[in-house]
C-alpha cells in the first residue's frame, strides 16, 4: 500500500510539471513583437539541437529571407549544418488577428498555430523529421522572445507521444 501511494504521488508530481506557461503572461513585456516587421528582410540565425540528456548533437546556421504581402508572409529558411549538410524550409504565414497566426510548410503536418502577446510568440506544430533515414512526426512547442529591434531568442521543445526528445535553441539577428 505504501508503494502504491508513493507511485501515485510521483505520478501526480510529474503531471503537475507538464503544465505550460500561458502566452498572455507576456502581454506587458517590451519591446512588443511585431511579427510582420521583425520577419521582413534578411535574418541570420545560429542554433543548436540538444538531445534529451543535454548533449549538443547538431549545430547550424540559418539565413531567412522574409517578406510580407498584406497579412501573408513568406519565410524562406536556408539551413547549413556543422556536418556540411544543407536544407531548406519555406514557411507561409497568415495573420488571423492581432494575436494569432497560422503557418504551413512542406514538412509541417497540418498547420502551425501561433499566439503572440507582448514580446513572446508561441508556435505549436507537428514536423516531419528525417532521423537516420526514417521520418518521424515530432511535436514542437516553439517559443520566441524579442529582445530588442534586432535580436530574438527561440527555444523549442521536441517531443513524441509526450516524451521529450530534445531542444532546439536559436538566436536570430535582423540585418540592418
N, C-alpha and C positions, 0 to 999 in steps of 0.2 A: 504494500500500500504506500509506503514512504517512497519507494522507487517510482511508482506511478505518479504520485503528486510532484515529485522532482522533475520528471519528464514533462508533465503538463505545464509546470511553472516555466521551464526552459522554453517550451514551445510558445507560450504566451509572451515571454520576454522577447523572443526572436521576432514574433509577429508585430510587436509594438515598434520594433525598429524598422519595419517595412513602410511606414508612413512616409509621405513625401511632403516637402515644403510647397505651399501654395504660391503660385506666381504673384498673386495680388499682395503678398507680403513685401514686395519690392516696389510697390506703387509710388512711394515717396522718394525712392533713390534717384540720385542725379549723377551724371547727366542723363537725360531721358534718351532712350534708344529710339531713333527714327530709322527703321529698317530700310526704307527706301532711300534715305540719304546716305546711311553708312555703306550699304552694299550698292554703290554706284561708282563705277570706275574700276581701278585695279587694286586688289587687296592681296597682300602676301601673308602667308601663314606658316608657322613652324609647329610640328606636332610630334607626339609620341603615343604609342599604344603600349599599355602595360597589361600583362596577364593578371589573373586573379591573385597571384602571390605578390604582385607589385613589380615584377621584373619587366624592364623595358625590352620588348621583343621586336619593336619596329619604330624607326624614326622616319620622318618625312617632311617635305615642304609642299606647299600648295600655292599656286597662283590662281586667283579668282578674277575673271573678267565679268563684271556685273553691270547690268543696265535695266532700266525700268521704262515701260510704256504704259502710262496710266496706272492702274492697280495691278499690273502683271510685270513680274521681274524675272530675269534670266541670270543665273549664276553658273558660269562655265568654269568648272574647277579642274585644274591640271595638277595631278599629284606626281611627285618624284620621291621614291623611297630610298632608304640608305643602302639597299642591296642593288640599286641601279634600275629597278623596275619602275614603270610608269603606268598611270591610269588616268581616266577622265570621267567626270560625272557632270551632267548638265541638269541643274535644278530649274524648274519653272515654279515660281512662287505667285500666289494670288492673295491680295489683301481682301479679307472678308469684311472686316470692320476695323474700328480704331485699335482693337486689342487682339484680333485673331487673324491668322494666316493659314493657308494650306499650301503644300508643296508636293511636287511629283518629280521623279527621276526614274530612269530606266531600271535601276537596281533597287528601287523602293517599292514595296508591295503596298498597293492602295495609295493612300495619301499620308503625308506627314501633316500633323496638326500642330500649329504653333500658337502660343499665347504670350503676349507681350505686356509687361507692366513696368513702369519706371525704367531702370537701366537693364532689365532682365528679359530674356526670351527663352521660353521652354518649348522644344520640339520633341514630339514623340512619334516614332515610326518604326516600321519593320524593314530591315535592309537585307538584301540577298548578298551574302558574303562568301567569297571563294576561299575555302580553307583546305589546303593540300589536295586540290582537285575536286573537292566536294563543295556543293553550295549549301550553306546554312542560312536559315531565316532567323535573324537576330534582332531582338528588341533593342531600340536605342531610346534612352532618356537623356536628352541633349539640352544642356543649359549654356546660354551665352550671357556674358555680363559686359556692358560697355564701361570702359574705364575712363576714357576721355575721347576727344574727337577722332583720334587715330587708332587707339588700341582697344581691342575686345578680347576677352578671355573666354574659352569654351571648355567645358568638361562634359563628357558623355559617358554614361554607364551602359555597357552592353550586357544583355542577359538572354538566356534561353530557358524556357519553362520556369521562369522566376529565379534561376540560378545565375548569379553574377559571373560573367566570363572575363571581364576586364574593363579597362577605362581608356578613353582617348582624351588627351589634353592638347589644346591648341592655343596659340597666341596669334591673333590677327593684327595686321597693321595696314591701314589705308595708305596708299601712296598720295603724296600731296598733289 
